[in-house]
């Protein structure tokens, strides 16, 4: 039963998970963060600082939320579970939820990629309700050792979820965390995937997003990669929906504009935190595995099915694979184009 007192669990309390959980906790929701053991002591002693795009911040006191690294404790009494793990960990998380949560639990995927909800459905109890969701903004986490842990939302945006469960968006929408129901979540997820193709390029550039977008050579690279993606999804009859701003089909045209015209046409796109970078940059900088297989990898697999050449997408995936687990360095546009 969905209600204002629903017990909410954040399954994967990384950057997005901590931000969403923090906002819900501040609003008085019953929130449990399922976290790695190494995070518990710091969060229990110092709490969590959540920061808005405009720089205003709020300290979430330790007593405002529950913490555990034990899935049995986290999921045992859960009404709603927000899954925020990387796409590669979805199946494992689904199995943990199945083993420990009530059979009729509501599970919301707030992850990158287009197949996470289906993966959850395949591995959860038949009675569970799985909802697709999309987070349109990135959240940057403070460097290790900073106390309390800071999570900063880099741009404004409204989280979208499936409209199949009435009242869920209203329960999850609180001050600082806007959530709305949407009738075409698959279209939204495909639109987000095309935008997220730049996650890899931003990581390889080692530049803040605003600096990367200010450079026309990088924008042309982004546009060319997105063009490959649009061609592939179009060949499969997929219609990506607008996430924020311009529709996906128009974005390559905007990105190719000369600098003067781009600054006018993309003023909203450039109104982001000057330090904002992609989540994949954070993954590479911290030596973590990336989600490249669930972004560029999806385009490459679909291209293969239709015998469509996507040389740039393949090169970007190869560059990221080579960069994983190594010290972060700046790649040039010329190096990526090969």
C-alpha positions in Angstrom: 0.0 0.0 0.0 1.4 3.4 -1.0 1.2 6.1 1.6 3.0 9.0 3.2 4.4 6.5 5.8 5.7 4.0 3.2 9.1 2.6 4.2 11.6 3.5 1.4 14.9 1.7 0.9 17.7 3.1 -1.3 19.4 0.0 -2.8 22.8 1.3 -3.8 23.6 4.4 -1.8 26.1 6.0 -4.2 25.9 9.6 -5.5 22.3 9.4 -6.8 21.1 7.1 -4.1 22.5 9.3 -1.3 21.0 12.4 -2.8 17.6 10.9 -3.3 17.6 9.3 0.1 18.8 12.5 1.8 16.1 14.5 0.2 13.4 12.0 1.2 14.8 11.8 4.8 14.8 15.6 5.2 11.2 15.6 4.1 10.3 13.2 7.0 10.1 9.9 5.0 11.1 6.6 6.6 14.3 6.0 4.7 16.9 3.2 4.9 20.2 3.4 3.0 21.7 0.1 2.0 25.4 1.0 1.9 28.8 -0.5 1.7 30.2 -1.3 5.2 33.0 1.2 4.8 30.5 4.1 4.5 28.5 3.3 7.6 30.7 4.8 10.3 31.1 8.2 8.5 27.4 8.5 7.7 26.4 7.4 11.2 28.6 9.9 12.9 28.5 12.9 10.5 25.3 12.5 8.5 25.1 13.6 4.9 25.2 17.0 3.2 23.0 17.5 0.1 23.7 20.4 -2.1 21.4 22.0 -4.7 22.6 23.3 -8.2 22.5 26.8 -6.8 24.9 25.9 -4.0 22.5 25.9 -1.1 22.9 23.0 1.1 21.3 21.0 3.9 22.8 18.7 6.5 20.8 15.4 6.9 21.4 14.4 10.5 22.3 10.8 11.2 19.0 10.3 13.2 16.9 11.2 10.1 17.7 8.0 8.3 18.6 4.4 8.9 21.8 2.7 7.8 22.7 -0.9 7.1 24.9 -3.0 4.9 22.7 -6.1 5.5 20.1 -6.7 2.7 18.0 -8.7 5.0 17.6 -5.8 7.4 17.2 -3.2 4.7 14.6 -5.1 2.6 12.7 -7.0 5.2 10.0 -4.4 5.9 10.4 -2.4 2.7 7.4 -0.9 0.9 9.3 0.8 -1.9 12.8 0.1 -3.0 14.7 2.6 -5.2 17.4 0.8 -7.1 20.4 3.1 -7.9 23.2 0.6 -8.5 25.2 0.5 -11.7 23.5 -1.4 -14.5 26.0 -4.2 -14.2 24.9 -4.9 -10.6 21.1 -5.0 -11.4 20.7 -8.7 -11.6 22.6 -9.3 -8.3 20.5 -6.6 -6.6 17.3 -8.1 -7.9 18.2 -11.5 -6.5 19.0 -9.9 -3.1 15.6 -8.2 -3.1 13.8 -11.4 -4.1 15.5 -13.2 -1.2 14.8 -10.6 1.5 11.9 -8.3 0.6 8.1 -8.8 0.8 6.9 -10.5 -2.3 4.6 -7.5 -3.3 7.3 -4.8 -2.9 7.4 -1.9 -5.3 10.8 -1.6 -7.0 11.8 1.6 -8.9 14.8 1.6 -11.2 16.6 5.0 -11.2 19.5 3.8 -13.3 21.2 4.6 -16.6 20.4 2.3 -19.6 17.2 0.9 -21.1 17.0 -2.7 -19.8 17.2 -2.5 -16.0 13.5 -2.7 -15.3 13.2 -5.8 -17.5 16.2 -7.4 -15.7 14.5 -6.7 -12.3 11.2 -8.2 -13.5 13.1 -11.4 -14.7 14.6 -12.0 -11.2 12.0 -10.6 -8.8 8.9 -12.3 -7.4 5.9 -12.2 -9.8 3.9 -10.2 -7.3 6.5 -7.4 -7.2 5.7 -4.2 -9.1 8.7 -2.9 -11.1 8.7 0.7 -12.3 11.1 2.3 -14.8 12.5 5.7 -13.8 14.9 8.3 -15.2 17.1 10.8 -13.4 17.9 13.7 -15.7 20.7 15.2 -13.6 24.1 14.1 -12.4 25.1 14.1 -8.8 28.8 14.6 -7.8 30.1 13.1 -4.7 32.8 14.7 -2.5 36.3 13.2 -2.6 37.1 10.3 -0.2 37.9 11.6 3.3 35.6 14.6 3.1 33.3 14.7 6.1 30.4 14.7 6.1 29.9 13.1 2.7 28.7 15.8 0.2 26.4 15.0 -2.7 25.8 17.8 -5.2 23.1 17.9 -7.8 24.7 19.6 -10.8 21.7 20.8 -12.8 17.9 21.1 -12.1 15.6 18.4 -13.3 12.5 16.3 -12.6 12.8 12.6 -12.1 10.3 10.7 -14.4 8.8 7.3 -13.6 6.2 5.0 -15.2 2.6 6.2 -14.7 1.4 2.6 -14.1 1.1 2.9 -10.3 -1.1 5.7 -9.2 0.1 7.8 -6.3 3.7 6.7 -6.4 5.1 9.9 -7.9 3.3 11.9 -5.3 4.8 9.9 -2.4 8.3 10.2 -3.8 8.2 13.9 -4.8 9.4 16.1 -2.0 11.1 19.5 -1.7 14.3 19.4 -3.7 13.4 16.1 -5.4 10.7 16.5 -8.0 9.2 13.3 -9.3 6.5 13.0 -12.0 4.7 10.2 -13.8 5.2 9.8 -17.5 3.3 7.7 -20.1 6.3 6.9 -22.3 9.2 5.8 -20.1 10.8 3.6 -22.8 11.0 6.6 -25.1 12.4 8.6 -22.3 15.0 6.0 -21.5 16.1 5.8 -25.1 16.3 9.6 -25.2 18.4 9.6 -22.0 20.7 6.8 -23.4 21.5 9.0 -26.5 22.4 11.9 -24.3 24.4 9.6 -22.0 26.6 8.7 -24.9 28.5 11.8 -23.9 29.3 10.4 -20.5 32.2 8.5 -22.0 33.4 11.4 -24.1 33.3 13.7 -21.1 35.2 11.2 -19.0 37.9 10.8 -21.7 38.2 14.6 -22.2 38.8 15.0 -18.4 37.1 18.4 -18.7 34.2 19.9 -16.8 31.1 19.5 -18.9 30.8 23.3 -19.4 34.3 23.5 -20.8 33.8 20.5 -23.0 30.6 21.9 -24.5 32.3 25.3 -25.0 34.8 23.6 -27.4 33.3 23.1 -30.9 35.6 20.2 -31.7 34.3 18.3 -28.7 30.7 19.2 -29.7 31.2 17.9 -33.2 32.5 14.7 -31.8 29.4 14.4 -29.5 27.1 15.2 -32.4 28.7 12.6 -34.7 28.5 9.9 -32.0 24.8 10.8 -31.3 24.2 10.7 -35.1 25.3 7.1 -35.1 23.0 6.3 -32.2 20.0 8.0 -33.8 20.6 6.1 -37.1 20.7 2.8 -35.2 17.6 3.3 -33.0 15.7 4.6 -36.0 16.5 1.4 -37.9 15.0 -0.5 -35.1 11.8 1.6 -35.1 12.6 3.1 -31.7 11.4 6.7 -31.1 13.5 8.4 -28.4 11.5 11.0 -26.4 12.7 14.4 -25.3 14.2 14.3 -21.8 14.9 18.0 -21.2 15.4 20.8 -23.7 15.5 19.9 -27.4 14.4 16.6 -28.8 17.2 14.1 -29.4 17.0 14.3 -33.1 17.6 18.1 -33.0 20.6 17.9 -30.5 23.3 17.1 -33.1 22.2 20.1 -35.2 22.5 22.4 -32.1 25.8 20.9 -31.1 27.3 21.6 -34.6 26.5 25.3 -34.5 29.4 27.8 -34.4 30.3 28.9 -30.9 28.4 32.3 -31.0 25.2 30.7 -32.1 25.6 27.7 -29.8 25.9 29.9 -26.7 22.6 31.5 -27.7 20.7 28.3 -28.6 22.1 26.3 -25.7 22.1 28.8 -22.9 20.1 26.5 -20.7 22.5 23.6 -21.5 25.4 25.7 -20.4 23.8 26.8 -17.2 25.3 24.0 -15.1 27.7 23.8 -12.2 31.1 24.8 -13.5 32.6 21.7 -11.9 30.0 19.2 -13.1 31.3 16.2 -14.9 29.8 12.9 -16.0 29.3 9.9 -13.7 31.6 7.9 -16.0 34.4 10.5 -15.3 33.9 9.8 -11.6 34.1 6.1 -12.2 37.3 6.4 -14.1 38.8 8.8 -11.7 38.1 6.4 -8.8 39.2 3.3 -10.6 35.7 1.8 -10.8 34.1 -0.2 -13.6 32.0 2.0 -15.9 28.6 1.5 -17.6 30.0 1.7 -21.1 28.6 -1.7 -22.1 25.1 -0.4 -21.2 25.4 2.8 -23.2 27.7 2.5 -26.2 27.6 -1.2 -26.0 23.8 -1.2 -26.6 24.2 0.9 -29.7 26.9 -1.4 -31.0 24.8 -4.5 -30.4 21.8 -3.0 -32.2 24.0 -1.7 -35.0 25.3 -5.3 -35.5 21.7 -6.6 -35.9 21.0 -4.2 -38.7 24.5 -4.3 -40.3 25.1 -0.6 -39.6 28.6 0.8 -39.3 29.2 2.8 -36.0 33.0 3.3 -36.1 33.0 6.2 -33.7 30.9 4.5 -31.1 33.2 1.5 -31.3 36.3 3.6 -30.9 34.8 5.4 -27.8 34.0 2.1 -26.2 37.5 0.8 -26.9 39.1 4.0 -25.4 37.0 3.7 -22.2 37.9 0.0 -21.9 41.6 0.8 -22.2 41.2 3.6 -19.6 39.4 1.5 -17.0 41.6 0.7 -14.0 44.4 3.1 -15.1 45.3 6.6 -13.9 43.0 9.1 -15.4 44.4 11.1 -18.3 43.1 13.6 -20.8 42.3 12.3 -24.3 42.2 14.6 -27.3 39.5 14.7 -30.0 42.0 13.6 -32.6 43.0 10.6 -30.5 39.4 9.5 -30.1 38.6 10.0 -33.8 41.7 7.9 -34.6 
